Amino acid sequence: MVVTAAPSPFCSPEEDPFLLLESSLRCIERILKGSAGRPLLRSWIEFPYGEEEITLLEEEVLPVLQLCLQRVDAIDAALQEEQDARIAIEQLRQQLAADAKGTDVLDALLPL
């Protein structure tokens, strides 16, 4: 999943909780890679995360975050598909209406 912070008419990137989740996941992955076996200091606890806690993060927390983001992507794709179908239906309705008006004009000009 590629995250972009492009302007949106719906909300700002700061208001999108899933962009925050994606950003958090990438940050945690970067921190874990950069730790290289060193303990991770936390701001709220005196004892840092050691190898065991880091392993738990890698094996349990990161996959859950990734699954959550995959599910969000699936939900987004379904919504986009639904929206695309609605747009296609509306375009078809407009085309049929335009065709019907054109037929009415031709009928008036060329009576049988």
FENLINWO-V836889 format. One record per residue. N is the residue number from 1. RES is the residue in three letters. PSI is psi in whole degrees, 0 to 359 (999 if undefined). OMEGA is omega in whole degrees, 0 to 359 (none if undefined). Layout:
# FENLINWO-V836889
n=N res=RES psi=PSI omega=OMEGA
n=N res=RES psi=PSI omega=OMEGA
This chain:
# FENLINWO-V836889
n=1 res=MET psi=126 omega=178
n=2 res=VAL psi=126 omega=182
n=3 res=VAL psi=128 omega=175
n=4 res=THR psi=149 omega=179
n=5 res=ALA psi=41 omega=180
n=6 res=ALA psi=151 omega=177
n=7 res=PRO psi=143 omega=182
n=8 res=SER psi=144 omega=176
n=9 res=PRO psi=352 omega=186
n=10 res=PHE psi=313 omega=178
n=11 res=CYS psi=164 omega=177
n=12 res=SER psi=156 omega=178
n=13 res=PRO psi=327 omega=180
n=14 res=GLU psi=338 omega=181
n=15 res=GLU psi=355 omega=183
n=16 res=ASP psi=107 omega=185
n=17 res=PRO psi=335 omega=182
n=18 res=PHE psi=332 omega=171
n=19 res=LEU psi=322 omega=176
n=20 res=LEU psi=318 omega=179
n=21 res=LEU psi=315 omega=178
n=22 res=GLU psi=314 omega=179
n=23 res=SER psi=318 omega=179
n=24 res=SER psi=316 omega=178
n=25 res=LEU psi=311 omega=181
n=26 res=ARG psi=321 omega=179
n=27 res=CYS psi=316 omega=178
n=28 res=ILE psi=316 omega=178
n=29 res=GLU psi=317 omega=179
n=30 res=ARG psi=317 omega=180
n=31 res=ILE psi=317 omega=180
n=32 res=LEU psi=319 omega=177
n=33 res=LYS psi=321 omega=182
n=34 res=GLY psi=345 omega=182
n=35 res=SER psi=330 omega=176
n=36 res=ALA psi=52 omega=176
n=37 res=GLY psi=356 omega=178
n=38 res=ARG psi=152 omega=178
n=39 res=PRO psi=151 omega=177
n=40 res=LEU psi=121 omega=178
n=41 res=LEU psi=144 omega=177
n=42 res=ARG psi=150 omega=183
n=43 res=SER psi=344 omega=187
n=44 res=TRP psi=358 omega=183
n=45 res=ILE psi=143 omega=183
n=46 res=GLU psi=325 omega=184
n=47 res=PHE psi=131 omega=180
n=48 res=PRO psi=165 omega=173
n=49 res=TYR psi=128 omega=177
n=50 res=GLY psi=195 omega=183
n=51 res=GLU psi=318 omega=182
n=52 res=GLU psi=315 omega=180
n=53 res=GLU psi=322 omega=178
n=54 res=ILE psi=319 omega=178
n=55 res=THR psi=318 omega=177
n=56 res=LEU psi=318 omega=177
n=57 res=LEU psi=314 omega=182
n=58 res=GLU psi=321 omega=186
n=59 res=GLU psi=335 omega=185
n=60 res=GLU psi=314 omega=186
n=61 res=VAL psi=310 omega=182
n=62 res=LEU psi=314 omega=179
n=63 res=PRO psi=325 omega=179
n=64 res=VAL psi=317 omega=177
n=65 res=LEU psi=318 omega=179
n=66 res=GLN psi=318 omega=178
n=67 res=LEU psi=320 omega=178
n=68 res=CYS psi=313 omega=180
n=69 res=LEU psi=324 omega=176
n=70 res=GLN psi=319 omega=179
n=71 res=ARG psi=319 omega=177
n=72 res=VAL psi=318 omega=177
n=73 res=ASP psi=318 omega=180
n=74 res=ALA psi=319 omega=177
n=75 res=ILE psi=315 omega=178
n=76 res=ASP psi=316 omega=181
n=77 res=ALA psi=319 omega=179
n=78 res=ALA psi=318 omega=178
n=79 res=LEU psi=318 omega=179
n=80 res=GLN psi=318 omega=178
n=81 res=GLU psi=317 omega=178
n=82 res=GLU psi=316 omega=179
n=83 res=GLN psi=317 omega=178
n=84 res=ASP psi=319 omega=179
n=85 res=ALA psi=318 omega=179
n=86 res=ARG psi=318 omega=179
n=87 res=ILE psi=316 omega=180
n=88 res=ALA psi=318 omega=179
n=89 res=ILE psi=316 omega=180
n=90 res=GLU psi=320 omega=177
n=91 res=GLN psi=320 omega=178
n=92 res=LEU psi=318 omega=177
n=93 res=ARG psi=315 omega=180
n=94 res=GLN psi=320 omega=179
n=95 res=GLN psi=317 omega=179
n=96 res=LEU psi=320 omega=178
n=97 res=ALA psi=317 omega=179
n=98 res=ALA psi=318 omega=179
n=99 res=ASP psi=319 omega=180
n=100 res=ALA psi=319 omega=178
n=101 res=LYS psi=319 omega=178
n=102 res=GLY psi=320 omega=178
n=103 res=THR psi=319 omega=178
n=104 res=ASP psi=318 omega=179
n=105 res=VAL psi=316 omega=178
n=106 res=LEU psi=319 omega=179
n=107 res=ASP psi=321 omega=180
n=108 res=ALA psi=325 omega=181
n=109 res=LEU psi=327 omega=184
n=110 res=LEU psi=75 omega=179
n=111 res=PRO psi=142 omega=180
n=112 res=LEU psi=999 omega=none
